[in-house]
Amino acid sequence: MSASVSAKSSAPASAEPTASPSPAPSVAAGYRVVRDPVGYTLDVPQGWTRRQQQGEKAPVVYYDSPSDGRQLQIFALSEATPAESLQLAENDPGYGYAKQPGYQAGARTSGDTWAELSYRYEDKDKGSRQVIDHRFQAADGTLYAIRSSGPGSLAAGLVRGPLTTAVDSFCPADAQCS
């Protein structure tokens, strides 16, 4: 994890997101719109449950699949750019992803306001895991990360789909998003 998201507590938060009263027609089948108490709206898979922990510098929100070990993780960044944040998350000598057992970096892509890395590693409790870490500048200028993960045995699209939908629908509470 990057310095900005080191978890200090794993206790579930009592705050619950509110469902949109009437989903917009653009919500993908199998997803629902949530207005997260942390301060943004995004689409998450129906049936996934929310929990929250306090990171070093920002709340870390998780949406977990109850059936197959997939997860979305969302948090604000403190670094100056998405690329800098992602590089630090991967390579910091104290906690970088590259230190995880069995770490294998995959595709790296980036643009002017975003950076993404996919990778695999071996989790001592969950076994083989695949992760796509997407860091970006939101409509209000704030930098965020959305990480999607799941068992290494899942088809890549089952990890990519929730990430793409979450990133495409993400909107900070006070921003104008299209």
Secondary structure, 3 states (H helix, E strand, C coil): CCHHHCCCCCCCCCCCCEECCCCCCCCCCCEEEEEECCCEEEEEECCCEEEEEECCCCEEEEEECCCCCCEEEEEECCCCCHHHHHHHHHHCCCCCHHHCCCCEEEEEEECCCEEEEEEEEEECCCEEEEEEEEEEECCCCCEEEEEEEEECCCCHHHHHHHHHHHHHHCEECCCCCC
